[in-house]
Amino acid sequence: MKHGKYRFIAGFLVLPLAIYAIFVISPFVQAIYYSFTDWTGLSPDMKVVGFDNYARLFQDDVFWSAVGNSVTLLLLLPVVTLSLGLFFAFMLNVGGRRRKKAVIGGVRGSGTYKILYFFPQVLSVPIVALLFQFAYNPESGALNAFFKAIGLDNVQPDWLGDPQIALWCVMAAMVWANVGFYVVLFSAGMSSIPKDFYEAALLDGANRFNTFFRITLPLLWDTVQTGWIYMGILALDVSAFAFVQIMSVGPGGPDYSTEVLPLYVYQKTFRDGQAGYATAIGVSLLIVTLVFSAVVMRLGRRERLEF
Amino acid sequence: MGSTSAFNRRDLVKRAAALGIVAVPAMGMLSACAGGGSDSDNKVEKGKKSAKNPLAVNESAGLDVVIFDGGFGDKYAKDAQSEYLKAFPKAEGKVKLTSTQKIQSTLQPRFNGGNPPDLVDNSGAEQMDFGTLVGKDQLTDLTALLDAPSVDDPNKKVRDTLRPGVVEMGQFGGKETWILYYAYTVYGVWYSQGNLRKLDAEYPETWDDMLALCAKAKKKGVAGWTYPGKYPYYLPFSLYPFIAKIGGAEVLRKIDNLEPNAWKDPAVKAAFDAYYELYKKGYVLKGSPGLDHLQSQKAWAEGKALFIPNGSWVENESAQQIAKNPDFDLAVGAPSSLSDSDKMPYGTIWASGGEPFIVPRKARNAEGGMELLRLMLSKKSSQNFIKQVSSLTSLNGGTEGLKLPPGLASAQVALQKAGQNIVNPRMQDWYVALQKERIGVAALGEMMAGRLTPDEAIKKIQKYADDTRDDSSVKKYKR
């Protein structure tokens, strides 16, 4: 009987597996193959050059600053976004003043805040990037105008034009665009935590700080971990590419200060006609992504709390 | 959460993965096809050669044209297309004209697949790399077109109706001409005569006058210069001819040829110092390092700064803002003289072809593509282009009887004044990454933002140039 069952299931899986192989696995294999060639991307003729592309990577300063910036984004973006998301979600759902009957509740007007936080989520990435670009315009942008208005005439940074702060400016826009999603995600997670836990804790005299770290965060851990991986991939992926491509000076930033790996892949393929080298960069991006996921899974491993 | 099923989910995933691995080698074979286009000859048959059809175009064959829809739009190409249909009525309905800003992402798959269009305006931010196209033998030699009789005068070859230097620009060291530049761009220092008149000033022909004028403007709260800090590779539009003027055209030739220490020439240092002084003395519009080309042009057109390094497309691109000031009177100036010992006279300017047109090697109807180019180089189409987008074309002259807009008229005067002293640096079409990103963003942009001294910038650029010379993946050219 057992064998029949296998055949039965395999029968259903043939089609999806074939589709998966063609559209997911085969491009991976192809990319790895192309990374060993001198393919230009502009003509079908190419030859295998072995590890030349990879050897070149090691001496490419721009590649290394792209790796540096991508890793910075990877480390900071999830921390900042998720912390803010958690904080806001906690305030909206648990952090409010205690009212009659309800054991826990959000701060006053939390419904409105929820909408406000989620609002950036309905804007597409290019629009958010453009909005921020206008705000950062050193000549007529909102930020410098604000500084002028409050009398800080001398504080007129070049924002995206300054290699010291350009990456932070891009990162701020990315946080702004993404935090709303996590507020909603964590709110949903928090609402499924039984109220009696909070009630018990409050009876024991726990303050907000304690309820957050002793109850909310541990019970939300699975969600946080998922969000972490998702945010990390986003920091390495097309989202970073789109923000940098649209906002940055250059693009690639003044003195390569906002160059990120996906953007460099794009430039090498579509500007310099070096698709083979670009796929080698792409493969290194794949490695960074895999290492990141493995590390997060490992660090995040915890006993699952059931309730 | 125990599983009640005898069949473990984890097991299933493992088995599925194993199946996937088996499938992988088979997919590897697929990948061999993905890059390889068929080499079968799919060209249309040639037509009959005649006086009216010197390139022997197949009269009923389709034509596939892709135009870059940038600063010049695509209307001029559509007009040329109707000229083509007038000449070959049988092609009615088979001529396809696509306009896009995404040249490379649209066309790369078609080049790879071996079915490219018949004529391409390879321009804009997504320009395909010419070195690669030529190196990989993807383009048709346009010599046949150049040797064909021109539309206006059957006794003259197309070659002889073009502006000097245009044919050479389309060559890459050999005899073949791969590219035909349709527009003709004058680069330099663009300014408003009206705004200068307000300061009782003329365009400064010497650098001392330039500094004096900037000082005067600063007192009135107007900046001397601005530039697109987001794309600092606009700076060379006035900086390179300035270098040539100081040290002779030879300096630029050495730079283009990536000769060792080409950037260490004293002329480069003198020019960099001069521009750096603009920054030091506060003559550059504040915030310029963070502006893009449209933002800086806007600030300049609103009179917040007097001068901007740019090309003749600025008249079309900033038309709306310029029109707000009826007294604007757009003009282009050649680089000011730095000292009496400058090697080239005042008036030395950078002018060269723009809007590069190519006919892919594997085009089905290459003759048709060339024929459309030939029609575009007629006086009629050329004047149409000039009127529509206020830019010159590569057709020499052809402006008779046209009332030119002020910027273009001034460009025409500048060209006449320059005479033989027209320089044409090739960095921007030979080594795009080096010119735009390394020299532009990482060095010139940093210097003009005050984060590098001229000496540091030169050192950095020289290293970038050396790196490019040693990079075997970049094809090199000499002139």
HADDOCK unambig.tbl for C-alpha pairs under 7 A between the chains (distance, minus, plus):
assign (segid A and resid 21 and name CA) (segid B and resid 20 and name CA) 6.30 0.50 0.50
assign (segid A and resid 21 and name CA) (segid B and resid 23 and name CA) 6.68 0.50 0.50
assign (segid A and resid 22 and name CA) (segid B and resid 27 and name CA) 6.90 0.50 0.50
assign (segid A and resid 25 and name CA) (segid B and resid 24 and name CA) 6.86 0.50 0.50
assign (segid A and resid 26 and name CA) (segid B and resid 24 and name CA) 6.58 0.50 0.50
assign (segid A and resid 26 and name CA) (segid B and resid 27 and name CA) 5.33 0.50 0.50
assign (segid A and resid 26 and name CA) (segid B and resid 28 and name CA) 6.77 0.50 0.50
assign (segid A and resid 29 and name CA) (segid B and resid 28 and name CA) 6.61 0.50 0.50
assign (segid A and resid 30 and name CA) (segid B and resid 28 and name CA) 6.68 0.50 0.50
assign (segid A and resid 30 and name CA) (segid B and resid 31 and name CA) 5.52 0.50 0.50
assign (segid A and resid 41 and name CA) (segid B and resid 108 and name CA) 6.74 0.50 0.50
assign (segid A and resid 41 and name CA) (segid B and resid 112 and name CA) 6.92 0.50 0.50
assign (segid A and resid 42 and name CA) (segid B and resid 108 and name CA) 5.75 0.50 0.50
assign (segid A and resid 42 and name CA) (segid B and resid 111 and name CA) 5.80 0.50 0.50
assign (segid A and resid 42 and name CA) (segid B and resid 112 and name CA) 5.81 0.50 0.50
assign (segid A and resid 42 and name CA) (segid B and resid 133 and name CA) 6.69 0.50 0.50
assign (segid A and resid 43 and name CA) (segid B and resid 111 and name CA) 5.93 0.50 0.50
assign (segid A and resid 43 and name CA) (segid B and resid 112 and name CA) 4.87 0.50 0.50
assign (segid A and resid 43 and name CA) (segid B and resid 136 and name CA) 6.54 0.50 0.50
assign (segid A and resid 44 and name CA) (segid B and resid 35 and name CA) 5.21 0.50 0.50
assign (segid A and resid 44 and name CA) (segid B and resid 36 and name CA) 4.94 0.50 0.50
assign (segid A and resid 44 and name CA) (segid B and resid 37 and name CA) 6.20 0.50 0.50
assign (segid A and resid 44 and name CA) (segid B and resid 112 and name CA) 4.98 0.50 0.50
assign (segid A and resid 137 and name CA) (segid B and resid 290 and name CA) 6.32 0.50 0.50
assign (segid A and resid 137 and name CA) (segid B and resid 291 and name CA) 6.51 0.50 0.50
assign (segid A and resid 138 and name CA) (segid B and resid 287 and name CA) 4.83 0.50 0.50
assign (segid A and resid 138 and name CA) (segid B and resid 290 and name CA) 5.94 0.50 0.50
assign (segid A and resid 139 and name CA) (segid B and resid 286 and name CA) 6.95 0.50 0.50
assign (segid A and resid 139 and name CA) (segid B and resid 287 and name CA) 5.21 0.50 0.50
assign (segid A and resid 158 and name CA) (segid B and resid 287 and name CA) 5.74 0.50 0.50
assign (segid A and resid 158 and name CA) (segid B and resid 289 and name CA) 6.56 0.50 0.50
assign (segid A and resid 158 and name CA) (segid B and resid 290 and name CA) 5.42 0.50 0.50
assign (segid A and resid 159 and name CA) (segid B and resid 290 and name CA) 6.90 0.50 0.50
assign (segid A and resid 160 and name CA) (segid B and resid 290 and name CA) 5.95 0.50 0.50
assign (segid A and resid 161 and name CA) (segid B and resid 289 and name CA) 5.28 0.50 0.50
assign (segid A and resid 161 and name CA) (segid B and resid 290 and name CA) 4.30 0.50 0.50
assign (segid A and resid 249 and name CA) (segid B and resid 230 and name CA) 4.20 0.50 0.50
assign (segid A and resid 249 and name CA) (segid B and resid 231 and name CA) 6.86 0.50 0.50
assign (segid A and resid 249 and name CA) (segid B and resid 290 and name CA) 6.99 0.50 0.50
assign (segid A and resid 250 and name CA) (segid B and resid 230 and name CA) 5.34 0.50 0.50
assign (segid A and resid 250 and name CA) (segid B and resid 231 and name CA) 5.68 0.50 0.50
assign (segid A and resid 250 and name CA) (segid B and resid 437 and name CA) 6.83 0.50 0.50
assign (segid A and resid 250 and name CA) (segid B and resid 441 and name CA) 6.00 0.50 0.50
assign (segid A and resid 254 and name CA) (segid B and resid 441 and name CA) 5.90 0.50 0.50
assign (segid A and resid 254 and name CA) (segid B and resid 442 and name CA) 6.08 0.50 0.50
assign (segid A and resid 255 and name CA) (segid B and resid 441 and name CA) 6.45 0.50 0.50
assign (segid A and resid 255 and name CA) (segid B and resid 442 and name CA) 4.35 0.50 0.50
assign (segid A and resid 270 and name CA) (segid B and resid 104 and name CA) 6.32 0.50 0.50
assign (segid A and resid 270 and name CA) (segid B and resid 126 and name CA) 6.70 0.50 0.50
assign (segid A and resid 271 and name CA) (segid B and resid 126 and name CA) 6.43 0.50 0.50
assign (segid A and resid 271 and name CA) (segid B and resid 127 and name CA) 6.84 0.50 0.50
assign (segid A and resid 271 and name CA) (segid B and resid 128 and name CA) 6.45 0.50 0.50
assign (segid A and resid 271 and name CA) (segid B and resid 129 and name CA) 6.44 0.50 0.50
assign (segid A and resid 272 and name CA) (segid B and resid 129 and name CA) 5.92 0.50 0.50
assign (segid A and resid 272 and name CA) (segid B and resid 433 and name CA) 6.83 0.50 0.50
assign (segid A and resid 273 and name CA) (segid B and resid 129 and name CA) 5.85 0.50 0.50
assign (segid A and resid 273 and name CA) (segid B and resid 132 and name CA) 6.29 0.50 0.50
